[in-house]
Every structure is written in structure tokens, then in C-alpha cells.
Amino acid sequence: MKRHPIQAISFDVGGTLIDPRPSVGHVYSQVAEEQGLGLMQHEILNRQFAVAWRSRKAFDYTRPAWAALVRETFRGLCEPEESDALFPALYARFAEARSWHVHEDVVPTLEALGRGGMPLAVTSNWDDRLHPLLEALGLARHFRVISVSGPIGLHKPDPRLFLRTCDALGCDPAGVLHVGDSQREDVAGAEAAGLRALRVDRSLTRHTAVAIPTLSMLTEYSALSPD
């Protein structure tokens, strides 16, 4: 059966277009020192953040949910009251462009797709800081639609979030390709909604064996390649 041509492309954000600069632990350590809690090892903070993040079966991207995650990340490194007091500064810092790195292949790819007339969208698990952050990073202008899970109240892999993006684009889901770094949230979620999906894993090398089609850079896929 002939597949629909790709009429639009949706992108995940974190891990696909941008990542914390230079890491979550570095930013946490910097803000903690600025707030008078002393220098903390970013390696420990990265490790504790990863454990805290993986322990959550679901995350609703609200301020209380982020505050609880921060408290767990700093457990054993400072008093709970101190991490709670630190949270507003951390929350604000991650809304700033200086805390994020845009991967080198992102802007050339988005610009090439834009020149080709391809409608682009974002479908991301995030909160209301995302749209202004994308503006600050110079990325928002590339996207016709920006679907953010927190304000909508639907989080990937819920197919309804992807369908919201398709509706806003005016495209049949079968004609939309979603690109993201999570097999569960991006690939499985998009396919459950009837979209096509492609996974990006920036830790891959060309010698890495993977069970499913996976890119290490956006430009490895012909439909996403710059001119």
C-alpha cells in the first residue's frame, strides 16, 4: 500500500533540538553557588537528577512537580528547605537561553526545510517556559505550530497531543513525520496517533548497532538534510 507523502514534520525539543548547557548538573551547581550554598559537584547532581527523573512513572510539568524533582536531586547535599528556597532561581534559569545548547545540525536543517516549503511544528513535553525559550534561542520562527504538553494538559506518549499538532497544521496524521529522541514518548506515541516517526540518538556513532532505525544527527535522514 502506498504511503502518504510527508506533508509536515513535527519535532521534539529536549534531546532532539536542544540540551542543557553544559549539563543539568552544571546549571544546578552554578545556581546553588550563586545562592550561597557553596560549590557542589556537577557529576553528583547529574547522577541524582537522572535517578530522580527515571523514578517518575508520569510527570505533569507543573511547578510543584519540578520543585519535588529539584528537592530529590539535592537530597543529601543540602537541607530540603535550602533546595526549596533554591528552586525559584533554578526554575527561572532554565527559562533562559544561556542554559541551553542548540545542536549544530538544527538550524541548517530547519532553514533548509523552510526554504523547501515544508510546514514544521513542535510537539514537546514541557511547560509554559518553552515558547519564550524557543523565541530567545531564535528557533520559534521556524515553526508554524508549537504544541506544549503542560498548558494543554496532555503529555507524550498520549496520542491526543500529536493529533492536536496535526489538527493545527491542517494535515492528516498519516502525512506527518515526528522526530524525537524517546522511543516511548516520541516513536510509540506518534505511531499510536497514526503519524510516522523517526528516533534521534545523539550518543550514537556510525558503528553503533541499534534495533530500530535511529539517527545520530538530523541530517542523516534525506528528507531532513540541508540542500
N, C-alpha and C positions, 0 to 999 in steps of 0.2 A: 504494500500500500504506500502510495506516495506521501511523503511528509510535507507539512506546510512549510513554505519558505519562512525564514526568520524575518519577522516584521518589526521587532523591537527587542532590546536587550536590557535586562534588569541586573543590577549589581548589588551584592552585599557590600558593606563598608569595612568593618573591622576585620583585619586579617586578609582582606581582599584588595581594598584600595589604600588603606592606611593602617598603621600600627603605632602604639605608644612610643615616644621618643625619649631616651633610647630604650626604655622598658617601663612597665608599670612600677617595678621596684625602685628604679631610679627616681621617678617622679614622686613616689611616696616618700622616699628618703629625703629628697630635696625639700619638699614641703614640711616634713617633720622637723628638719633642721631649722628652716626659716621660722617655724612656730615655737622654737626654743626647746624641742625635745631631744636635741643632740643628733649626732651622726649615726645613722643606722645602716647596716649592710644591705645593699640593694639585692644581693643574691638571696638572703634570707627572706626579704619581703616578697621577692618574685616567687620563691618556693611556697610561702604561706598563702599568697594570693591564689596560686594555681590550685592548691589543695582546697581552699575555701570555695573557689569557683566550681571545681568539679563536684563538690559535695551537694550542690544545689540541683535538685531534680527539675525545678522550674524557677524562673527569675522574672519578676514583673517590671523591672527597670524603673521603679519608683525611688524617691529619695530615701525612704526608710530601708528599702532593700539594699541600696548602695551603702548606707550607713552601717548596716549589720555586716556587710561584706568587709568593710574597712575595719570594723572592730575585730573581726575574726582574723584578718590579715596581720594586725598589730598585736595579737594575743601573745603574751609573754615578753613583749618588747617594751610595753608601757602599760600604764593603768587604763582600764576601759574608759574611765572618764576623760583621760587625756586623748585617746583616739577619737572619742565622740566630739571633743572640742576641736580636734584637728579636721574633722570631716568637712565642714563648710568650705575651708580653704582648698582641700583636695577636690571637692566637687567642682568648685569654680575653676581650678587649674586645668582639669580635663575638658573644660569647655573652650580652652584657649588653643590657638593654632600651634604655639610653641611646644605643646605636649605631644604632638603627633608628627609622624613622618609619612609623607605621600610617596609610595613606591615609584621608582623611576619610570616604569613602563606605563603608569596610569594615565598621565596627561597626554602623551603621544597617542595612546590608544583611543582615549575619549575624543581627542581632536580629530583623528582620522575617521572615526565612526561618524562624528558630527558632519564632517565635510561630505561624507557619503550619504547623508540624509537619514541615518538610522536613528529612530527615536530611542532615547535612553532613559532609564529610571533607576531609582534606588529602592530596594526592599530590605530593610535593616531592622534587627532587634537593637533598639537604642531608646533614648528618652528625648525630651524636648530640647536638649542641647545640640542635637545633631544638625538640624537645618542651619542655625547660625554658625556652627563649626565648619560645615561644608562651604558656607559663604566665606568665612575667614581664610580657609585653605585654597580658595579660588576654584573649587570643584562644583559648586551648586549650579553654576551657569550651564554646565553640560547636560543637566538632567531636566527632562520635561515633567517628570513625576518623582516625588520623594515620599515614599511610604515608610513611616517610622512607627514601630510597634507600640511604644509606650503611650503616646497620645491616642492611638487608635484602640488600644486595649486588646490587640491580637498579636501573638508572638510566634515567629517561626519555631517549629515547622507547621504551624496551623495553616492549612491551605487557603483559608479565607484572607490572610494578609496578602498572599500572592495574587489572589483574584481581585482584591482591591486595586493593586497595581495595574493589572490588565484592564480593568474597567476604566481606570483613569487614563490609560493610554489609548483606549478605544480599540484594543486588539483582542482577538481570540487567544486564549491561553496556549493553544497548540502552536501559535506563531510567535511566542515569546520565549527567549532563552534567558535563563537566570544563571548568573555566575557567582559562586561563593566558595568559602573555604571549609564549610562544615558539611560532612556527608549527611548528618541527621537533619540539621536545620535548613540547609540550602538545597542539597540534591534531593533528599527524600521529600522534603516539604514542597518544593517546586513541582516535582513529578506527581505528587499526590493531587496537586491542583491542575494538572494537565499541561504544565509547561515542560519545555526541555531544560536540562540542567547540565552544568559543567562545573567541576570542582577545581579549585586552585589551592596548591600546597606549596608555599614559597620556600619550604625547607628541602624540597626535592632537588636532586641532581639528575642529570641525564642517565645516570647509571642505576637510579633507584627503581626497584620493581614495585608496582602497585597493582592492586586487584581490579581497580576501576580506572577508566580514563581520567587522568589528572594532569593539570598543567603546573609548571613551576613559575611561569610568567604568563601574563595575559597575551603577549604577542606570539606565543607558541600555537595559538589557535587561529587558523586562517581568517575566519570571519571577524576576529578581533584585531588582526595585525594592522599596524600603520601602513601607509601606501607602499 
